[in-house]
Amino acid sequence: MLYSNKTPAQKRLDLRAMLQRGGAAQFPGTFTPLGTKLIQEQGFAGVYISGAVLANELGLPDVGLTTLTEVAQRGMQIARSTDLPCVIDADTGFGEPMNLARTIQEFEDAGLAGAHIEDQFNPKRCGHLDGKNMVDLDTAIKRIAAAADARRDPNFLIMARTDLRGVDTLGATIERIKALVEAGADAIFPEALKDLSEFKAVCDAVDVPVLANMTEFGKSELYTREQLASAGVAMVIYPVTLMRSAMGAMERTLATIKADGTQEGAVPDMLTRARLYELVDYEGYNRFDNGIFNFRVPTTDIDTNNANL
């Protein structure tokens, strides 16, 4: 009831324990705390919080327009709603190395389990767009070193993301990855790799966990968990999948209302009221204090006493 049953410290330990070579732990992305209920209920390993999704939810493109305050607040709301570890996108760190140090401590205070920092210029571009500009290696190293030095909980995961493969060779990308690990990165996020063999090459090159980004409509093929595990991947994210699914459903429902003058035709595809009440645990709150929560929780979606809810 209320929020997570696990402390942030325990969730960080859980994350460290699960990130093993070939484990391919699956982290669906969500933009809403309610989404974590479904992710946890389905038995996934953790939750991913995408910077692109947080920007898009605000009606903005993913070009570095969101602020640390906006991202940390939403990250806290999502992290406290689940027992699963949550990893958040720190983009380029919201400023220079000192700003990045503050970013990591804000994320720690928000109850997050880890964050990844990328090596693009600011303003950045979505990782699967062309025309990205990369910072030099020294700047990328300083970002990771600042993040690692700033954390107070040694189990908070510092992940280095590199977008270098979009503009350079796999060999150059691997050399940068090795330098970022040397600078203090606990894990690596190589964005927009070309195929499964490249994932394997990266996993073979370093002794830290490697993440695979399985985003739709991107540069990488949508490999299965088993394929990525065979390549040595430790963690798989699906950053925009739930938002795309939700927005697609919203668009179709609005079209139905516009065409038919009623939502009736879309109702069979909706989350039912009884299911929503189950997800947010109305019954648990009712048991906790029936002096305040003294209503009857419906078990079906035919409830004449609460027909307007």
N, C-alpha and C positions, 0 to 999 in steps of 0.2 A: 504494500500500500504506500501511498505518497511517492517516494522515489526509490532509488536502488537499494537493495539489501546489502550490497558490497561497497566497501570503501574504495576511493580512487587508488589507494596504495595496493589493495588486493587486485584490482583490475589491471594495474600495471604489471604485477607479478604474473597474472594469468596470461597477459599478452606475451611477455617474455617467454613463458613456458611453451606456448603454442607455436611460436615462430621457429619451426624446424625445417631444414632443407627437405624439399619434397612433400611437405605437409599440406601445401596449397590451402591454407585456412581461408575460408570465404567470408568476406566483409561486404555485404550489400550497403549501398549508400542510402541515406535518408536526409530529408530536409526538414523533418518534423518529428518531435518527440513521440507522437502517436505511432509513427512508422517503426520505432524500435520495438514496440510491443509485438508486431508481426514478425520482425526479424528474430527476436529472441524466441518467440513461440515456435518458429520453424526450425530451431536448433542450429542456427548459424553461429560461427565462432566469434564474430564481433561486428561492429558498426563502423562504416566509413562516412566522413563528413566532408563533402567536396566543396572547395571554394567556388567552383563554377556554379554548382547548384545553389549555394547560398546567394551568389550574385544574381543568378537567374530568377530566384524566388522574389528578389527585390525588383525585378523587371529590368535588370542591368546585364550587359554583356560581361564576359569573363575577361576583363582587361585591367584588373587591378583597381577597381573603383570602390570596393568595399573597405571598411575600416577595421582595425583590430577590435574595437569595441563591439561592432556589429557581429563579427565572426566569433569572438570569444563568448559573447552572450548566448548566441544560438548554440554554440558548442556545449556550453554548460547546460542549457535546457535539454539538449538531446542526451548528453552523457548521464545526467542524474535520473533519467527516465528508464534506465536499463541496467541490468547486472553485467552486461557485456562490455568489454573494453572498447573504447571509441578512439579512432585515429582521425586527426583533423588535418586539413590542407592549410598550411601556413603561407602559401604562395611564396613570395620573395622575402617574407619576414616583416613586411610593413615598414621598411626603412633600412637604415644602415645597421651594422652589427650591434650597436647599442640598442636600437629599436628592436632588433631581433631577440636580444637577450630578454627584454621586457615581454615580448610576445610569448616566449617559452614559459616565463613565470606566470603570465596571465592564463595560459592554457593549463598549467599545473593547478592553479587555483580554481579553474573551471571544472576540474575533475576528469580531464581527458587523460588518455593513456599514452598518447604519443602524437607526434606531428611530423610532417615532411616539409622540407625547405628546398626550393628549386634554384636553378642557376641561370635563369633568364634575366634580362634587363627588366626594370620596372618603368612603364607599365608592361606587364607580361601579356602573353597570348595563350589561349587554350592550347594544351599540349599536342593536340592532333590537327592544329592549323599550320599552314606553311608560313614562311617569312619570319620565323622566330629569331630574336637577337640574343646571343649568349654572353654572359659576363666572362671575363678571363678567369683562368684557374685560380689565381691568387684571391680574387674576390669571392669565388665559390667556396674556397677553403676557409676564408675568414668568416663567412656566414655559418658554416657548420661548426667551426671552433667556438664561435660566440654562443651558439645554441647549446652545445655540450657543456660549456663552462657555466652557463647561466642556470641550468636546472639545479634544483635543490634535492629532488628525489632522483637518485641515480638510476632508478628503474623506469623513469619517463623516457620513452623511446624517441631518439633523434634519428629521423630517416632523411637521407639525402636523395633528392630527386634530380636527375639530370635529363635535359632535353637535347643533349648534344647530338644524339643519333639522327635528329631531324635535319641537321645541317652538316654533319661530318660522318666519318667512317665508324664502323663498329670498333675497330682497334683504338681509335682516338677516344671513343666513349668509354671503353674499358679502362684505359689509362687514367681518365678523369675519375672514374668510379673508385679505382684503387687509391687515388690521392684523397678523395672524400672520406673513405674509410679510415685512412691514416689520420685525417683531421679530427676524427671522433664520431663519424656516423655509425650508428648501431645497425642500420639496415639501408638498403638501396632500392630506389624506385627508378628504373630506367624507362623513360617514357618513349612510346611510339617505336618499339622495336619492330623489325620487318617480318620476322617469322619465328617459329618455335626453336630453330637452331640458334638464333641469337639470344633467346632467353637462356638456353643451356650454356652458351658461351659465357654469359655474364655470371650465371650461377657457379660455373666452374672457376671463374677468375677470382672470386672473393669468398671469404669465410663467414660473411654475415648474411642474414636473411635477405632475399630478393623478392620484390613485389611485382606482380603483373597487373596491368590496368586493362580490364576487359570492358571497355566502353563501346557502345554501339556507334556505328558510322565513323569509326576512327581508322588509324593506320594499321593497327594490329588485327589479325583475324580473331574471331571469337572462339578461342580454344576452350575445350572442356576442362574441368578441374583435373581429371585424370591425365590429360595431355600436359598440362602445366606442371603437375606433380612429377611426371616422368622427366621433365626438363630440370627439376630441382627447385622450382618456385616454392617459396614459403608462405606467401600471402597473395590472395587474389581479391581485387576490388571491382565492384560494379557501381561506379560512382553516380551515374545519371539514370540508371535503369528504372528506379521507382518513380522518379519525378516524370520521366518520359511517359511511363505507364499511366500515372495519375493525370497528367495533362492531356494525354490522348483520350482518356475516359471522359474528362471534363468537356473537351471539345465536342465529342460525340453526343454527350447528353445535352449540351446547349443547342446543338443542331437539331436534336429531336424535339426540344421545347419549341424552337423556332418554327420547325416544319409542322408539328402536330398541335401546337397550342397547349401541350401538356407534357409532363415528364413520364407519363405512364409507361411508354414503351421502353424507357431506360431503367425502370425500377428493378427488373430481374437481375441486372448486372451490378446493382449497388450493394455496398456493405449495409446489412440490415441494422435496424435500431437495436435489436437484441444483441447482435454481434458487437456493435459499438459499445454498448453498456458493459459487455463482457471484457472487452479490451481495456477499458478505463477502470474496471473493477468497482462498479457502483456497489455491488454486494458487499465487498470488503469494507468500504466506507460506511455502509449501512450498519454492518456488524460493529464497527469501531465505536460509533456514537449514534445510537438510534434516537437520541434526543434531538439531534439535528437532522440526520439522514434517516427519516422514518417513512420513506415511500416504498412502494412495492416495485421491485426490479422485474421487468417483464422477461419471460422466458421464451416468448414468441413475439412475432411482429404484429400480432392482432391484439391490441390492448386499448380498449375503448376509453379507459380512464385517463390514458396519457396520449391520446390520439394526435395531439398537437405538437408532440416532441419530435 
